[in-house]
Every structure is written in structure tokens, then in C-alpha cells.
Amino acid sequence: MSKQLLRSGTSIGANVTEGLFAQSRNDFVSKLNISLKEAQETNYWLRLLHKTDYLNDKEFSSIIADNDEIIRILVATLKTVREKDANRDGE
């Protein structure tokens, strides 16, 4: 489980970094969507590790709060991109 957490958790940043150097707007959105999926998967592994007492309450609360903030940032960024695309298409 901890290896899965490491994989999904590090994939978030890797995909965001790839998105920063995307070849197109669609590529950028795709990388951020992958990051969002990985962040959601990370939440799953964190909850599982907490339920199995691998993470204590304090550790879990801190880490899940950080990951939830990452999710909020990704959602807000994707929403902004979609709104800009909609405004551009409506012109």
C-alpha cells in the first residue's frame, strides 16, 4: 500500500510539471486531469493506510489536508481553463 501511495503521490507533481511544458492547451488540460486523478487515488491510499493503522490520526490529518488542498488547486485551475476556453469560443 505504501508503494502505491508513493507512486500516486509522486505522479501528481510529475504530471503537473509535464503540463507546464505541454505542447498544446489540450495537452495541458490532459496532464492536469491526470494529476487530479492521481490526487484522488492518493486520498484512497491515505484512507486505507489510516484504517490499517499504518498512519496515526495526526499523520493522516496532516497529509490528507495537504492532498485535499492540492485537489482544490487542480480543480480551480481546470475550472479557470474551461471558463477561458468557453469565453474564447463565445467570441
Secondary structure, DSSP 8 states (H G I E B T S, - for coil): -HHHHHHHHHHHHHHHHHHHT-SSHHHHHHHHHHHHHHHHHHHHHHHHHHHTTSS-HHHHHHHHHHHHHHHHHHHHHHHHHHHHHHHHHH-
